């Protein structure tokens, strides 16, 4: 029996080059503006999670890569158009750290007078907001179930493993205490937004009910929205290139899985129209990325200078990620109900192929997408468990396993991120606590060169403005052979067998006037001790 729908008619307005199409408006509440507002489950949970995560983030001293990102801001603050190398007294042309995100931070630092460390710290709330809103929008494209985004955040932060996985781009509960202020967190938030917009357009949900969209004379939707989406992908590529690899894989998965019109004409238009629309997206992304003046992002594809330090990404995969495998049954159910064209199924398969390529080829940097490789597993589980009750037996088993896995993750690795040490009754693993080197910055001026040993100091000192004789991290702005040569000369300087003449030659070559030594190192006879740290025992001495 045919169904009758009582809806208001769709209105069209003629235009010289096409027409404007207004979607249907349903119900009298659309005219009155709706009833009283009540927060959705995700809005309520997201607000609470934002507060708790922000408190945890502020309670932990910045560590690890934060010194590098603070150094980038300091160099941009000194010279926004032609910044120096982030860690050395060298030109900085070609450094991929000078992204639009970093340049915006540098401009804000110049306006406010804030330092690099303060800017990295203040980026945390913005990045968390972009991340949470992106997750909410992305899950809405996958399912209308109101509790799905709540469960997605829980799965994304808890279902990792029982060994700590702490890398930029890993957004477990523990790693977020240190990584929220990084460009990678912002790029991942934008990636969720890009996937949501891509999925909506591929599925034909590019406009909300009652919205206006442009339709060209041949029925081809206006390209501005697709070009804007391409600009978003280009921005992600510039901010964090390795995250952009996962972002593009997601775009391919959603377009291949949901886009209709590749064959004969359909509601999405002919094959040619589909190619033109997504071609505009790809072309704009390439154009935006290629026009950035600070570095050539496409030259990074052939750069292998950072592959060596990323080999450890492939170690301990089982211990770091096995809890995420609890989402495999949910992903299998999506494949069984639909087909291999389910976007989450496709995305997981593509991610696994890229990670495997990184291992086989020796380009271990591709392992950096491992954090986003877990997203299809985690989000498939969240969508499945957000289904209304009553549940079938299989879903009850899946829900019980996910609950147990979340508890295991919380009690073994993640819980210490949000439970203060003074309130911890069982001795949860705590975030990394690095010492501050503000006491060094009170004596060493910005731009001065320092020779340092140890693990913490060389990774933190550049964030206050000084330079290192030998940068710790690889950077295309400095030839890798030259960086290795500098590291070797610093090691020879700090060797107990070094001579005064040899040390003087190294200090003069790199214009170094300061030494920062751990308590196990002997202070050279020609150095004058200026200050020392009661916390770490490190000694600051002047040379030359």
VEXKE-176919 format. One record per residue (C-alpha): residue in three letters; chain; x, y, z. Coordinates in nm, 3 decimals, always signed. Each point is the difference from the previous one (the first is absolute). Layout:
<recs>
- residu;chaine;c1;c2;c3
- ALA;A;X;Y;Z
...
</recs>
This chain:
<recs>
- residu;chaine;c1;c2;c3
- UNK;A;+0.000;+0.000;+0.000
- UNK;A;+0.158;+0.334;-0.095
- UNK;A;+0.089;+0.235;+0.286
- UNK;A;-0.104;+0.364;+0.004
- UNK;A;+0.240;+0.260;+0.138
- UNK;A;-0.139;+0.333;+0.111
- UNK;A;+0.282;+0.243;-0.035
- UNK;A;+0.025;+0.352;-0.120
- UNK;A;+0.104;+0.032;-0.363
- UNK;A;+0.359;+0.058;-0.097
- UNK;A;+0.058;+0.353;-0.123
- UNK;A;+0.240;+0.100;-0.277
- UNK;A;+0.120;+0.342;-0.102
- UNK;A;+0.128;+0.058;-0.352
- UNK;A;+0.344;+0.141;-0.066
- UNK;A;+0.190;+0.088;-0.313
- UNK;A;+0.256;-0.278;+0.038
- UNK;A;-0.218;-0.244;+0.186
- UNK;A;-0.252;-0.022;+0.283
- UNK;A;-0.006;+0.026;+0.374
- UNK;A;-0.171;-0.296;+0.160
- UNK;A;-0.146;+0.030;+0.347
- UNK;A;-0.057;-0.321;+0.195
- UNK;A;-0.333;-0.088;+0.147
- UNK;A;-0.105;+0.136;+0.340
- UNK;A;-0.198;-0.245;+0.208
- UNK;A;-0.241;+0.070;+0.286
- UNK;A;-0.134;+0.308;+0.165
- UNK;A;+0.290;+0.002;+0.246
- UNK;A;+0.222;+0.113;-0.286
- UNK;A;-0.201;+0.322;-0.010
- UNK;A;-0.004;+0.050;+0.377
- UNK;A;+0.370;-0.077;+0.040
- UNK;A;-0.050;-0.331;+0.188
- UNK;A;-0.065;-0.077;+0.364
- UNK;A;+0.222;+0.039;+0.303
- UNK;A;+0.365;-0.096;-0.045
- UNK;A;+0.139;-0.305;+0.170
- UNK;A;+0.360;-0.116;-0.034
- UNK;A;+0.062;-0.321;-0.186
- UNK;A;+0.190;-0.279;+0.180
- UNK;A;+0.314;+0.092;-0.190
- UNK;A;-0.028;+0.370;+0.080
- UNK;A;-0.029;-0.077;+0.371
- UNK;A;+0.270;-0.266;+0.000
- UNK;A;+0.225;+0.201;-0.231
- UNK;A;-0.015;+0.303;+0.229
- UNK;A;+0.095;-0.212;+0.302
- UNK;A;+0.276;-0.177;-0.192
- UNK;A;+0.132;+0.337;-0.119
- UNK;A;+0.027;+0.125;+0.358
- UNK;A;+0.157;-0.317;+0.141
- UNK;A;+0.248;-0.038;-0.284
- UNK;A;+0.094;+0.365;+0.017
- UNK;A;+0.070;-0.024;+0.374
- UNK;A;+0.213;-0.311;-0.060
- UNK;A;+0.186;+0.175;-0.282
- UNK;A;+0.073;+0.308;+0.209
- UNK;A;+0.116;-0.208;+0.297
- UNK;A;+0.280;-0.170;-0.193
- UNK;A;+0.317;+0.193;-0.097
- UNK;A;+0.055;+0.024;-0.373
- UNK;A;+0.247;-0.260;-0.121
- UNK;A;+0.141;-0.194;-0.291
- UNK;A;-0.064;+0.178;-0.333
- UNK;A;-0.139;+0.311;+0.168
- UNK;A;+0.345;+0.159;+0.009
- UNK;A;+0.029;-0.035;-0.376
- UNK;A;-0.340;+0.161;-0.062
- UNK;A;+0.075;+0.277;+0.249
- UNK;A;+0.329;+0.063;-0.181
- UNK;A;-0.187;+0.036;-0.329
- UNK;A;-0.223;+0.267;+0.154
- UNK;A;+0.303;+0.183;+0.142
- UNK;A;+0.170;+0.014;-0.342
- UNK;A;-0.318;+0.127;-0.164
- UNK;A;-0.045;+0.254;+0.275
- UNK;A;+0.350;+0.131;-0.076
- UNK;A;-0.053;+0.006;-0.378
- UNK;A;-0.340;-0.094;-0.136
- UNK;A;+0.095;+0.006;-0.368
- UNK;A;+0.350;-0.149;+0.012
- UNK;A;+0.032;-0.212;+0.316
- UNK;A;+0.327;-0.168;+0.091
- UNK;A;+0.044;-0.375;+0.050
- UNK;A;-0.211;-0.111;+0.302
- UNK;A;+0.297;-0.140;+0.194
- UNK;A;+0.324;+0.129;-0.156
- UNK;A;+0.159;+0.328;-0.098
- UNK;A;-0.070;-0.070;-0.367
- UNK;A;-0.245;+0.112;-0.269
- UNK;A;-0.345;-0.157;+0.038
- UNK;A;-0.112;+0.000;-0.362
- UNK;A;-0.165;-0.329;-0.088
- UNK;A;-0.087;-0.109;+0.352
- UNK;A;-0.343;-0.173;+0.004
- UNK;A;-0.055;+0.121;+0.354
- UNK;A;-0.093;+0.343;-0.139
- UNK;A;-0.358;-0.097;-0.084
- UNK;A;-0.305;+0.230;-0.010
- UNK;A;-0.079;-0.116;+0.354
- UNK;A;+0.346;+0.099;+0.125
- UNK;A;+0.000;+0.330;-0.190
- UNK;A;-0.334;+0.089;+0.161
- UNK;A;+0.152;-0.079;+0.340
- UNK;A;+0.305;+0.212;-0.081
- UNK;A;-0.214;+0.294;-0.108
- UNK;A;-0.206;-0.024;+0.318
- UNK;A;+0.319;-0.020;+0.207
- UNK;A;+0.125;+0.319;-0.162
- UNK;A;-0.329;+0.176;+0.076
- UNK;A;-0.027;-0.117;+0.361
- UNK;A;+0.364;-0.029;+0.102
- UNK;A;-0.054;-0.358;+0.118
- UNK;A;+0.283;-0.250;-0.033
- UNK;A;+0.015;-0.330;-0.184
- UNK;A;-0.080;-0.214;+0.303
- UNK;A;-0.305;+0.210;+0.082
- UNK;A;-0.130;-0.023;-0.357
- UNK;A;+0.035;-0.379;-0.006
- UNK;A;-0.181;-0.024;+0.332
- UNK;A;-0.282;+0.229;-0.111
- UNK;A;-0.047;-0.199;-0.321
- UNK;A;-0.127;-0.297;+0.201
- UNK;A;-0.357;+0.129;+0.063
- UNK;A;-0.043;+0.104;-0.366
- UNK;A;+0.129;-0.333;-0.129
- UNK;A;-0.223;-0.194;+0.240
- UNK;A;-0.304;+0.202;-0.110
- UNK;A;+0.071;-0.065;-0.369
- UNK;A;+0.055;-0.368;+0.076
- UNK;A;-0.322;-0.051;+0.197
- UNK;A;-0.218;+0.191;-0.245
- UNK;A;+0.160;-0.189;-0.289
- UNK;A;-0.070;-0.335;+0.164
- UNK;A;-0.361;+0.099;+0.062
- UNK;A;-0.054;+0.108;-0.359
- UNK;A;+0.175;-0.307;-0.140
- UNK;A;-0.202;-0.249;+0.204
- UNK;A;-0.324;+0.178;-0.101
- UNK;A;+0.086;-0.085;-0.359
- UNK;A;+0.048;-0.366;+0.094
- UNK;A;-0.319;-0.035;+0.206
- UNK;A;-0.280;+0.210;+0.155
- UNK;A;+0.022;-0.194;+0.329
- UNK;A;+0.042;+0.268;+0.270
- UNK;A;+0.232;-0.201;+0.226
- UNK;A;+0.238;-0.104;-0.279
- UNK;A;+0.237;+0.302;+0.026
- UNK;A;+0.015;-0.042;+0.379
- UNK;A;+0.109;-0.361;-0.042
- UNK;A;+0.237;+0.101;-0.281
- UNK;A;+0.191;+0.237;+0.229
- UNK;A;+0.014;-0.269;+0.268
- UNK;A;+0.129;-0.260;-0.245
- UNK;A;+0.250;+0.237;-0.159
- UNK;A;+0.156;+0.093;+0.333
- UNK;A;-0.008;-0.337;+0.181
- UNK;A;+0.012;-0.287;-0.252
- UNK;A;+0.370;+0.000;-0.081
- UNK;A;+0.213;-0.252;+0.187
- UNK;A;+0.160;-0.079;+0.334
- UNK;A;+0.336;+0.158;-0.086
- UNK;A;+0.044;+0.374;-0.034
- UNK;A;-0.012;+0.135;-0.356
- UNK;A;+0.118;+0.361;+0.008
- UNK;A;+0.056;+0.164;-0.336
- UNK;A;-0.114;+0.319;-0.165
- UNK;A;-0.326;-0.092;-0.170
- UNK;A;-0.093;-0.265;+0.258
- UNK;A;-0.308;+0.122;+0.187
- UNK;A;-0.048;-0.250;+0.279
- UNK;A;-0.098;+0.142;+0.338
- UNK;A;+0.358;-0.014;+0.125
- UNK;A;+0.169;+0.147;-0.306
- UNK;A;-0.251;+0.284;-0.021
- UNK;A;+0.140;+0.142;+0.325
- UNK;A;+0.314;+0.086;-0.195
- UNK;A;-0.107;+0.015;-0.366
- UNK;A;-0.304;+0.229;+0.004
- UNK;A;+0.208;+0.309;-0.073
- UNK;A;+0.170;-0.152;-0.304
- UNK;A;-0.085;+0.079;-0.363
- UNK;A;-0.083;-0.369;-0.049
- UNK;A;-0.296;+0.027;+0.240
- UNK;A;-0.139;+0.293;-0.197
- UNK;A;+0.058;-0.184;-0.329
- UNK;A;-0.182;-0.310;+0.127
- UNK;A;-0.295;+0.216;+0.108
- UNK;A;-0.011;+0.152;-0.349
- UNK;A;+0.024;-0.352;-0.146
- UNK;A;-0.319;-0.104;+0.178
- UNK;A;-0.170;+0.311;-0.137
- UNK;A;+0.129;-0.076;-0.351
- UNK;A;-0.122;-0.359;+0.019
- UNK;A;-0.341;+0.115;+0.121
- UNK;A;-0.037;+0.248;-0.285
- UNK;A;+0.130;-0.250;-0.256
- UNK;A;-0.233;-0.273;+0.121
- UNK;A;-0.300;+0.233;-0.002
- UNK;A;+0.069;+0.114;-0.356
- UNK;A;+0.071;-0.350;-0.126
- UNK;A;-0.326;-0.122;+0.151
- UNK;A;-0.197;+0.294;-0.135
- UNK;A;-0.047;+0.168;+0.339
- UNK;A;+0.199;+0.308;-0.073
- UNK;A;-0.278;+0.236;+0.104
- UNK;A;-0.218;+0.021;+0.306
- UNK;A;-0.376;+0.003;-0.025
- UNK;A;-0.113;+0.348;-0.096
- UNK;A;+0.345;+0.106;-0.124
- UNK;A;+0.071;+0.156;-0.337
- UNK;A;+0.243;-0.151;-0.248
- UNK;A;+0.107;+0.102;-0.349
- UNK;A;-0.082;-0.221;-0.297
- UNK;A;+0.159;+0.078;-0.335
- UNK;A;-0.186;+0.000;-0.331
- UNK;A;+0.090;-0.365;-0.064
- UNK;A;-0.108;-0.115;+0.345
- UNK;A;+0.360;+0.002;+0.131
- UNK;A;+0.018;+0.128;+0.360
- UNK;A;+0.220;+0.305;+0.042
- UNK;A;+0.369;-0.079;+0.039
- UNK;A;+0.068;+0.254;+0.275
- UNK;A;-0.078;-0.247;+0.276
- UNK;A;+0.221;-0.269;-0.154
- UNK;A;+0.280;+0.251;-0.049
- UNK;A;-0.036;+0.111;+0.362
- UNK;A;+0.027;-0.362;+0.109
- UNK;A;+0.316;-0.029;-0.207
- UNK;A;+0.142;+0.307;+0.173
- UNK;A;-0.063;-0.175;+0.332
- UNK;A;+0.195;-0.307;-0.113
- UNK;A;+0.279;+0.226;-0.126
- UNK;A;+0.014;+0.170;+0.339
- UNK;A;+0.027;-0.336;+0.178
- UNK;A;+0.284;-0.095;-0.235
- UNK;A;+0.192;+0.315;+0.089
- UNK;A;-0.061;-0.024;+0.375
- UNK;A;+0.092;-0.367;+0.046
- UNK;A;+0.092;-0.186;-0.319
- UNK;A;-0.013;-0.351;+0.148
- UNK;A;-0.350;+0.060;+0.138
- UNK;A;-0.095;+0.112;-0.350
- UNK;A;+0.088;-0.348;-0.127
- UNK;A;-0.268;-0.148;+0.225
- UNK;A;-0.237;+0.286;-0.087
- UNK;A;+0.030;-0.072;-0.373
- UNK;A;-0.053;-0.373;+0.058
- UNK;A;-0.322;+0.088;+0.182
- UNK;A;-0.113;+0.219;-0.287
- UNK;A;+0.064;-0.283;-0.245
- UNK;A;-0.193;-0.241;+0.223
- UNK;A;-0.308;+0.222;+0.026
- UNK;A;-0.008;+0.097;-0.366
- UNK;A;+0.055;-0.358;-0.118
- UNK;A;-0.248;-0.137;+0.252
- UNK;A;-0.288;+0.244;-0.012
- UNK;A;+0.024;+0.204;-0.319
- UNK;A;-0.253;-0.100;-0.264
- UNK;A;+0.023;+0.096;-0.363
- UNK;A;+0.326;-0.170;-0.096
- UNK;A;-0.195;-0.208;-0.255
- UNK;A;-0.319;+0.117;-0.158
- UNK;A;-0.177;+0.325;+0.083
- UNK;A;-0.157;+0.013;+0.345
- UNK;A;-0.122;+0.249;+0.253
- UNK;A;+0.362;+0.104;+0.055
- UNK;A;+0.040;+0.082;-0.368
- UNK;A;+0.192;-0.167;-0.282
- UNK;A;+0.343;-0.150;+0.035
- UNK;A;+0.148;+0.314;-0.153
- UNK;A;-0.171;+0.221;+0.257
- UNK;A;+0.132;-0.217;+0.285
- UNK;A;+0.353;+0.014;-0.138
- UNK;A;-0.017;+0.378;-0.041
- UNK;A;-0.121;+0.055;+0.357
- UNK;A;+0.258;-0.217;+0.170
- UNK;A;+0.263;+0.114;-0.246
- UNK;A;-0.064;+0.354;+0.123
- UNK;A;+0.061;-0.124;+0.356
- UNK;A;+0.328;-0.170;-0.090
- UNK;A;+0.119;+0.287;-0.217
- UNK;A;-0.069;+0.261;+0.265
- UNK;A;+0.182;-0.206;+0.264
- UNK;A;+0.309;-0.022;-0.221
- UNK;A;-0.020;+0.370;-0.085
- UNK;A;-0.031;+0.111;+0.363
- UNK;A;+0.286;-0.222;+0.111
- UNK;A;+0.220;+0.094;-0.294
- UNK;A;-0.040;+0.375;+0.051
- UNK;A;+0.131;+0.003;+0.358
- UNK;A;+0.321;+0.210;-0.007
- UNK;A;+0.182;-0.134;+0.307
- UNK;A;+0.078;-0.353;-0.124
- UNK;A;-0.074;-0.245;-0.281
- UNK;A;-0.228;-0.260;+0.156
- UNK;A;+0.021;-0.230;-0.301
- UNK;A;+0.379;-0.023;+0.032
- UNK;A;-0.053;-0.180;+0.333
- UNK;A;-0.118;-0.310;-0.186
- UNK;A;+0.360;-0.084;-0.090
- UNK;A;+0.152;+0.099;+0.334
- UNK;A;+0.106;-0.297;+0.213
- UNK;A;+0.187;+0.190;+0.271
- UNK;A;-0.261;-0.078;+0.267
- UNK;A;-0.060;-0.365;-0.091
- UNK;A;+0.266;-0.123;+0.242
- UNK;A;-0.155;+0.148;+0.313
- UNK;A;-0.341;-0.140;-0.098
- UNK;A;+0.109;-0.363;-0.018
- UNK;A;-0.100;-0.043;+0.364
- UNK;A;-0.360;+0.069;-0.102
- UNK;A;-0.012;-0.360;-0.124
- UNK;A;+0.128;-0.144;+0.326
- UNK;A;-0.242;-0.123;+0.269
- UNK;A;-0.303;+0.040;-0.228
- UNK;A;-0.186;-0.276;+0.182
- UNK;A;+0.043;+0.147;+0.347
- UNK;A;-0.082;+0.353;-0.112
- UNK;A;-0.306;-0.067;-0.217
- UNK;A;-0.158;-0.339;+0.078
- UNK;A;-0.307;+0.142;+0.177
- UNK;A;-0.103;+0.179;-0.320
- UNK;A;-0.039;-0.341;-0.165
- UNK;A;-0.319;-0.042;+0.205
- UNK;A;-0.158;+0.211;-0.275
- UNK;A;+0.074;-0.259;-0.269
- UNK;A;-0.334;-0.184;+0.047
- UNK;A;-0.187;+0.331;-0.043
- UNK;A;+0.197;+0.076;-0.314
- UNK;A;-0.072;-0.352;-0.130
- UNK;A;-0.372;+0.053;+0.064
- UNK;A;+0.010;+0.319;-0.208
- UNK;A;+0.164;-0.192;-0.284
- UNK;A;-0.251;-0.285;+0.028
- UNK;A;-0.306;+0.227;+0.006
- UNK;A;+0.117;+0.225;-0.277
- UNK;A;+0.299;-0.084;-0.214
- UNK;A;+0.369;+0.065;-0.033
- UNK;A;-0.102;+0.354;-0.098
- UNK;A;-0.086;+0.094;+0.356
- UNK;A;+0.223;+0.305;+0.062
- UNK;A;+0.131;-0.116;+0.340
- UNK;A;+0.088;-0.341;-0.144
- UNK;A;+0.175;+0.163;-0.296
- UNK;A;+0.182;+0.249;+0.223
- UNK;A;+0.134;-0.271;+0.230
- UNK;A;+0.120;-0.207;-0.296
- UNK;A;+0.173;+0.299;-0.162
- UNK;A;+0.164;+0.105;+0.327
- UNK;A;+0.132;-0.351;+0.057
- UNK;A;+0.147;-0.007;-0.351
- UNK;A;+0.185;+0.329;+0.057
- UNK;A;+0.132;-0.112;+0.339
- UNK;A;+0.117;-0.328;-0.154
- UNK;A;+0.167;+0.192;-0.283
- UNK;A;+0.189;+0.207;+0.256
- UNK;A;+0.137;-0.316;+0.161
- UNK;A;+0.089;-0.182;-0.323
- UNK;A;+0.156;+0.303;-0.173
- UNK;A;+0.188;+0.131;+0.302
- UNK;A;-0.188;+0.332;-0.014
- UNK;A;-0.102;-0.040;+0.361
- UNK;A;-0.143;+0.352;+0.016
- UNK;A;-0.323;-0.139;-0.148
- UNK;A;-0.048;-0.178;+0.331
- UNK;A;-0.101;+0.337;+0.140
- UNK;A;-0.352;-0.062;-0.133
- UNK;A;-0.041;-0.293;+0.243
- UNK;A;-0.198;+0.221;+0.236
- UNK;A;-0.259;+0.075;-0.269
- UNK;A;+0.010;-0.360;-0.121
- UNK;A;-0.181;-0.092;+0.322
- UNK;A;-0.287;+0.242;-0.069
- UNK;A;-0.203;-0.235;-0.226
- UNK;A;+0.018;-0.270;+0.268
- UNK;A;-0.086;+0.235;+0.285
- UNK;A;-0.278;+0.186;-0.179
- UNK;A;-0.156;-0.314;-0.150
- UNK;A;-0.028;-0.137;+0.352
- UNK;A;-0.153;+0.327;+0.123
- UNK;A;-0.262;+0.008;-0.278
- UNK;A;-0.093;-0.363;+0.062
- UNK;A;-0.039;+0.044;+0.376
- UNK;A;-0.206;+0.319;-0.038
- UNK;A;-0.287;-0.204;-0.148
- UNK;A;-0.324;+0.013;+0.202
- UNK;A;-0.091;-0.292;+0.223
- UNK;A;-0.093;-0.281;+0.014
- UNK;A;+0.332;-0.136;-0.123
- UNK;A;+0.060;-0.334;-0.167
- UNK;A;+0.239;-0.238;+0.170
- UNK;A;+0.290;+0.088;-0.231
- UNK;A;-0.032;+0.371;+0.079
- UNK;A;-0.016;-0.072;+0.373
- UNK;A;+0.322;-0.199;-0.023
- UNK;A;+0.162;+0.280;-0.202
- UNK;A;-0.114;+0.258;+0.255
- UNK;A;+0.132;-0.203;+0.292
- UNK;A;+0.335;-0.050;-0.169
- UNK;A;+0.029;+0.373;-0.078
- UNK;A;-0.086;+0.091;+0.359
- UNK;A;+0.259;-0.239;+0.139
- UNK;A;+0.257;+0.127;-0.250
- UNK;A;-0.069;+0.362;+0.096
- UNK;A;+0.044;-0.086;+0.369
- UNK;A;+0.324;-0.184;-0.072
- UNK;A;+0.133;+0.295;-0.198
- UNK;A;-0.103;+0.243;+0.271
- UNK;A;+0.161;-0.196;+0.283
- UNK;A;+0.323;-0.091;-0.178
- UNK;A;+0.101;+0.303;-0.206
- UNK;A;-0.259;+0.274;-0.039
- UNK;A;-0.143;+0.062;+0.347
- UNK;A;+0.298;+0.190;+0.137
- UNK;A;-0.065;+0.271;-0.258
- UNK;A;-0.312;+0.122;+0.181
- UNK;A;+0.046;-0.132;+0.356
- UNK;A;+0.235;+0.223;+0.203
- UNK;A;+0.284;-0.177;+0.173
- UNK;A;-0.128;+0.104;+0.344
- UNK;A;-0.338;-0.163;-0.072
- UNK;A;+0.141;-0.316;-0.158
- UNK;A;-0.066;-0.301;+0.226
- UNK;A;+0.166;-0.267;-0.216
- UNK;A;+0.306;+0.166;-0.151
- UNK;A;-0.114;+0.072;-0.357
- UNK;A;+0.259;+0.077;-0.264
- UNK;A;+0.055;+0.375;-0.009
- UNK;A;+0.077;+0.239;-0.289
- UNK;A;+0.358;+0.103;-0.068
- UNK;A;+0.125;+0.284;+0.216
- UNK;A;+0.285;+0.198;-0.155
- UNK;A;+0.201;+0.269;+0.182
- UNK;A;-0.026;+0.366;-0.094
- UNK;A;+0.298;+0.185;-0.143
- UNK;A;-0.126;+0.350;+0.060
- UNK;A;+0.297;+0.046;+0.235
- UNK;A;+0.233;-0.047;-0.298
- UNK;A;-0.192;+0.254;-0.208
- UNK;A;+0.062;+0.262;+0.270
- UNK;A;+0.372;-0.013;-0.084
- UNK;A;+0.019;-0.107;-0.367
- UNK;A;-0.131;+0.250;-0.251
- UNK;A;-0.222;-0.082;-0.296
- UNK;A;+0.207;-0.097;-0.301
- UNK;A;+0.307;-0.093;+0.204
- UNK;A;+0.147;-0.345;-0.059
- UNK;A;+0.024;-0.264;+0.270
- UNK;A;+0.167;-0.342;+0.018
- UNK;A;-0.197;-0.244;+0.208
- UNK;A;-0.016;-0.366;+0.090
- UNK;A;-0.272;-0.214;+0.156
- UNK;A;-0.348;-0.080;-0.126
- UNK;A;-0.225;+0.280;+0.126
- UNK;A;+0.208;+0.315;-0.048
- UNK;A;+0.075;-0.022;-0.377
- UNK;A;-0.370;-0.062;-0.067
- UNK;A;-0.118;+0.289;+0.219
- UNK;A;+0.255;+0.283;-0.012
- UNK;A;-0.077;+0.119;-0.358
- UNK;A;-0.358;+0.066;+0.109
- UNK;A;+0.128;+0.295;+0.203
- UNK;A;+0.189;+0.156;-0.291
- UNK;A;+0.362;-0.126;+0.019
- UNK;A;+0.150;-0.218;-0.273
- UNK;A;+0.177;-0.333;+0.019
- UNK;A;+0.337;-0.067;-0.158
- UNK;A;-0.145;-0.333;-0.117
- UNK;A;-0.379;-0.027;-0.054
- UNK;A;-0.159;-0.312;+0.148
- UNK;A;-0.275;-0.044;-0.260
- UNK;A;+0.048;-0.045;-0.376
- UNK;A;-0.129;+0.287;-0.215
- UNK;A;+0.013;+0.041;-0.380
- UNK;A;+0.129;+0.353;+0.058
- UNK;A;+0.329;-0.155;+0.116
- UNK;A;+0.176;-0.273;-0.198
- UNK;A;-0.010;-0.322;+0.201
- UNK;A;+0.371;-0.069;-0.051
- UNK;A;+0.081;+0.344;+0.137
- UNK;A;-0.223;-0.060;+0.302
- UNK;A;+0.170;-0.334;+0.069
- UNK;A;+0.340;+0.167;-0.029
- UNK;A;-0.104;+0.261;+0.254
- UNK;A;-0.126;-0.266;+0.239
- UNK;A;+0.331;-0.186;-0.031
- UNK;A;+0.198;+0.316;+0.078
- UNK;A;-0.215;+0.073;+0.305
- UNK;A;+0.060;-0.356;+0.121
- UNK;A;+0.375;+0.050;-0.044
- UNK;A;-0.022;+0.331;+0.190
- UNK;A;-0.173;-0.169;+0.293
- UNK;A;+0.232;-0.301;-0.001
- UNK;A;+0.230;-0.036;+0.304
- UNK;A;+0.286;-0.047;-0.247
- UNK;A;-0.053;+0.339;-0.168
- UNK;A;+0.274;+0.265;+0.010
- UNK;A;-0.038;+0.367;+0.070
- UNK;A;+0.114;+0.086;-0.351
- UNK;A;-0.251;-0.237;-0.153
- UNK;A;-0.283;+0.134;+0.213
- UNK;A;+0.091;+0.358;-0.086
- UNK;A;-0.003;-0.081;-0.372
- UNK;A;-0.349;-0.153;+0.023
- UNK;A;-0.135;+0.293;+0.204
- UNK;A;+0.140;+0.254;-0.247
- UNK;A;-0.130;-0.192;-0.302
- UNK;A;-0.357;+0.015;+0.125
- UNK;A;+0.025;+0.332;+0.192
- UNK;A;-0.089;-0.178;+0.324
- UNK;A;+0.035;+0.199;+0.322
- UNK;A;-0.188;-0.224;+0.244
- UNK;A;+0.015;-0.351;+0.142
- UNK;A;-0.288;-0.181;+0.169
- UNK;A;+0.124;-0.324;+0.153
- UNK;A;-0.162;-0.279;+0.200
- UNK;A;+0.139;-0.068;+0.345
- UNK;A;+0.202;-0.294;-0.134
- UNK;A;+0.207;+0.216;-0.237
- UNK;A;+0.321;+0.176;+0.097
- UNK;A;+0.001;+0.377;-0.052
- UNK;A;+0.296;+0.093;-0.228
- UNK;A;+0.278;+0.202;+0.158
- UNK;A;-0.062;+0.299;-0.228
- UNK;A;-0.371;+0.023;+0.090
- UNK;A;-0.145;+0.226;+0.271
- UNK;A;-0.301;-0.135;+0.191
- UNK;A;-0.286;+0.250;-0.001
- UNK;A;-0.296;-0.194;+0.146
- UNK;A;-0.121;-0.347;+0.088
- UNK;A;-0.333;-0.174;+0.052
- UNK;A;-0.098;-0.144;+0.335
- UNK;A;-0.261;-0.215;-0.175
- UNK;A;+0.223;-0.177;-0.252
- UNK;A;+0.354;+0.084;+0.112
- UNK;A;+0.081;+0.141;-0.344
- UNK;A;+0.266;+0.270;-0.026
- UNK;A;-0.002;+0.305;-0.227
- UNK;A;+0.345;+0.134;-0.085
- UNK;A;+0.135;+0.274;-0.225
- UNK;A;+0.277;-0.071;-0.250
- UNK;A;+0.200;+0.218;-0.237
</recs>
